[in-house]
């Protein structure tokens, strides 16, 4: 299954910088990353891209040939890519099996058609954090985020990018949690009325805020692309949203459960003490079911025992899988040994009954 990110957002929100930083971060974690540039206006790429839309169509050629401006040219390029989607699929085939994909989209991503089989991709919608300093711009960013979420229908994470620069734009009207959690927007009404440009649209703004509140879908994570911990926290959210954290779970735990739950061909109810012993053995197995979670800014996997809460570091995940297999074999041997003992005991009891009857 292919995993990756669809990086979207308005122009200037830092999509290309994000793809560059994220690809370097994931590469340091040992993932094979392939960046796909689908922005024909992006002619200065700081990263090495595996697929570049300029190999298919160039914005400058479209603008010159059809006398279009930048926005019209981008729309034309996206329509052309949609009609030639086979070109993109052919380019992606050798990358799908073992690469983590980053798609760098233009700002007009809402015009792009995404196929329904891209459900293991997460949409990362970047919004420049300085928009929080202006209540009107913040409401506009909320509307854009909400409409994008509804349009794309992908696992979606909204991100306030360039959070390290937010103090350069002045003090916020509320603390940062108010903007990231999208709390009661009615508190913004007073600040909106102080702006003469927004005052005459007071009723419209109130209705738009009510729409955002009614959906209750939008919230934001923060990102400083140069900060390891900030990027690591975002990677955790992304890997949980698209299911990447479950992609490396070994099937041994599942097979282990099947072995432990498999019925045996002898009567459990004839010897209750032995039954209790077997139940205890099964309980000890159940306590060792593993749940892999993504944790830590260094983006290492950790394995947590559900019952004992014992944490095993990410470097030992494979050892846990091997241990689970060994334990499964051992438990199967114990069950077989008990079954043989019970069969022998059953034969011995029948012999004793026969001797007494004679």
C-alpha positions, -999 to 999 in steps of 0.1 A, spaced: 0 0 0 12 35 -9 16 60 19 24 97 17 12 133 20 -6 157 -3 9 191 6 -15 219 -2 -22 254 8 -24 290 -5 6 305 -23 33 316 1 23 292 29 56 272 26 46 241 7 79 237 -11 99 244 20 78 219 39 84 192 13 122 199 14 123 197 52 100 168 55 118 147 30 151 153 48 135 144 81 119 112 69 151 102 51 170 105 84 145 80 98 153 55 72 123 59 49 127 60 12 111 93 2 101 104 -33 89 140 -38 65 146 -67 63 182 -79 29 189 -94 33 227 -93 41 239 -128 49 274 -114 76 261 -91 107 265 -112 132 267 -83 131 234 -65 153 230 -34 148 193 -34 154 165 -58 121 154 -72 113 119 -85 85 132 -108 82 167 -121 51 180 -139 74 202 -161 84 170 -179 47 169 -191 38 206 -194 53 239 -186 34 269 -173 55 294 -194 47 276 -226 10 275 -217 9 313 -209 27 321 -242 7 298 -264 -28 306 -250 -22 342 -238 -32 332 -202 -21 347 -169 -5 328 -141 -38 316 -126 -54 307 -158 -23 289 -169 -23 269 -137 -59 259 -142 -50 248 -178 -20 227 -165 -42 210 -139 -68 202 -165 -41 189 -189 -27 167 -161 -61 153 -153 -66 143 -190 -32 127 -190 -34 111 -156 -20 79 -172 13 97 -175 14 103 -137 2 67 -129 30 53 -151 56 74 -133 43 64 -99 43 26 -105 80 20 -96 77 42 -65 45 29 -50 58 -3 -35 86 9 -13 86 48 -13 69 73 10 54 99 -14 53 137 -9 31 155 -35 39 192 -38 7 208 -52 0 243 -65 -21 267 -45 -51 259 -67 -53 223 -55 -90 226 -50 -93 225 -88 -73 192 -91 -91 159 -94 -80 132 -69 -89 96 -75 -108 77 -48 -81 51 -43 -58 76 -26 -71 70 8 -37 62 23 -25 97 16 -30 125 41 -38 160 30 -15 185 47 -31 219 44 -6 247 53 -18 281 65 7 309 72 5 315 110 6 353 106 -30 351 95 -39 346 131 -29 382 138 -58 395 117 -93 382 127 -107 386 92 -79 367 75 -81 340 102 -118 335 94 -110 333 57 -83 307 65 -109 287 84 -133 288 55 -106 277 31 -95 249 53 -131 237 58 -139 238 20 -107 219 12 -115 192 38 -150 187 23 -137 187 -13 -108 164 -10 -123 138 14 -89 126 25 -74 122 60 -67 159 67 -44 178 89 -44 216 90 -11 232 99 -1 267 110 32 269 93 60 294 101 49 294 137 84 306 147 78 339 129 44 347 144 57 370 171 71 392 143 36 403 133 25 416 167 6 403 197 -23 379 192 -58 389 206 -60 355 223 -36 328 233 -24 304 206 -47 276 218 -77 297 208 -65 296 172 -53 261 170 -83 245 187 -107 269 168 -126 278 200 -157 299 203 -155 322 173 -181 346 188 -152 361 207 -138 374 174 -168 396 167 -156 424 189 -122 425 172 -138 423 137 -160 452 145 -130 473 153 -118 470 117 -137 494 95 -133 471 65 -150 442 84 -176 462 104 -201 465 75 -200 427 69 -206 419 106 -238 398 99 -221 379 71 -190 372 92 -212 360 121 -231 336 98 -198 323 84 -184 317 118 -216 298 127 -211 276 97 -176 268 108 -187 261 144 -216 239 132 -193 216 111 -167 215 140 -141 199 117 -113 225 116 -84 226 140 -47 233 135 -14 218 144 17 241 146 49 237 127 84 251 127 100 232 98 135 239 113 126 224 147 131 186 150 105 182 178 79 202 159 83 182 128 84 149 147 51 157 165 35 165 131 48 132 116 32 113 145 -2 128 136 3 121 99 13 85 104 -17 79 127 -41 95 102 -31 75 71 -24 42 90 14 42 84 20 32 120 3 -2 113 21 -10 81 51 -26 98 33 -48 123 44 -83 119 16 -109 113 31 -131 141 9 -115 167 -22 -124 146 -10 -159 140 -2 -162 177 -38 -153 186 -51 -180 162 -28 -207 177 -38 -197 213 -75 -196 205 -75 -229 185 -98 -256 200 -82 -289 210 -98 -323 205 -103 -332 241 -128 -324 268 -120 -293 287 -147 -298 313 -136 -332 326 -106 -319 344 -113 -284 358 -79 -279 375 -61 -284 342 -86 -261 325 -77 -233 349 -40 -239 342 -47 -235 304 -68 -204 310 -40 -189 330 -16 -196 301 -39 -180 277 -42 -149 299 -5 -146 300 -5 -146 262 -33 -120 260 -12 -97 282 15 -98 255 -6 -85 226 13 -57 211 1 -23 199 26 -3 178 24 34 184 44 63 169 61 83 196 89 106 202 104 135 181 130 111 168 102 93 151 111 58 164 85 32 168 76 20 203 57 -11 213 35 -11 243 22 -41 261 -15 -36 266 -18 -50 301 15 -45 317 21 -10 301 57 -21 295 74 -1 267 98 -17 243 119 6 222 115 8 185 148 -10 178 133 -41 195 101 -43 175 114 -71 153 127 -89 184 92 -87 198 78 -103 167 104 -132 170 96 -135 206 59 -138 198 66 -165 173 87 -185 198 61 -180 225 33 -192 201 53 -224 194 59 -229 230 23 -225 239 13 -249 212 37 -275 226 23 -270 261 -12 -275 248 -2 -306 229 17 -319 260 -14 -314 282 -36 -330 256 -13 -361 256 -13 -362 294 -50 -360 295 -53 -388 269 -29 -410 289 -48 -402 321 -81 -410 303 -67 -444 292 -53 -451 326 -87 -444 343 -105 -467 318 -80 -495 326 -86 -491 363 -123 -493 358 -119 -524 337 -97 -541 364 -122 -532 392 -151 -546 371 -133 -579 366 
